[in-house]
Amino acid sequence: MTCPKKLFALWEDVCLRYDRREIGRYEVEEMKVVIWPNLKALSALRNIVNSTATGSRVVRKQSAG
């Protein structure tokens, strides 16, 4: 699964099912092992994109002035 929206929705569903006690801690931990590394990678990528976008805005402002 490479679609970020689907991956975050899947994790949200896992957490919701755990909160409703439809699945136990063991199942959550098993799913976390599979899902969590991808979420971390996507979050890191988002941070890089955000910092790059912020940095390019600063450069544009400085060169325009």
ZAMARGU-4260 file (C-alpha; in steps of 0.2 Angstrom, whole numbers, plus 5000, padded with zeros to 4 digits):
<rodrens>
0) 5000/5000/5000 | 5008/5016/4994 | 4994/5028/4995 | 4997/5040/5010 | 4978/5043/5012
5) 4974/5025/5012 | 4988/5021/5024 | 4983/5034/5037 | 4965/5029/5035 | 4970/5011/5039
10) 4980/5016/5054 | 4965/5027/5060 | 4954/5011/5058 | 4965/5000/5068 | 4965/5013/5082
15) 4947/5015/5081 | 4944/4996/5082 | 4956/4995/5097 | 4947/5009/5106 | 4930/5000/5103
20) 4938/4984/5109 | 4935/4975/5093 | 4953/4970/5093 | 4966/4967/5107 | 4983/4974/5110
25) 4992/4960/5102 | 4983/4963/5086 | 4987/4982/5087 | 5005/4978/5089 | 5006/4966/5075
30) 4997/4979/5063 | 5009/4993/5070 | 5024/4983/5065 | 5018/4982/5047 | 5010/5000/5046
35) 5021/5011/5057 | 5037/5011/5047 | 5028/5017/5032 | 5019/5031/5042 | 5036/5036/5049
40) 5043/5037/5031 | 5029/5047/5025 | 5030/5059/5040 | 5049/5061/5037 | 5045/5065/5018
45) 5032/5077/5022 | 5044/5086/5034 | 5057/5087/5020 | 5044/5094/5008 | 5038/5107/5020
50) 5055/5113/5025 | 5060/5114/5006 | 5045/5124/5002 | 5048/5135/5017 | 5066/5137/5012
55) 5062/5141/4994 | 5050/5155/4999 | 5063/5163/5010 | 5075/5163/4995 | 5062/5171/4984
60) 5058/5184/4996 | 5076/5189/4998 | 5081/5189/4980 | 5065/5199/4976 | 5070/5213/4988
</rodrens>
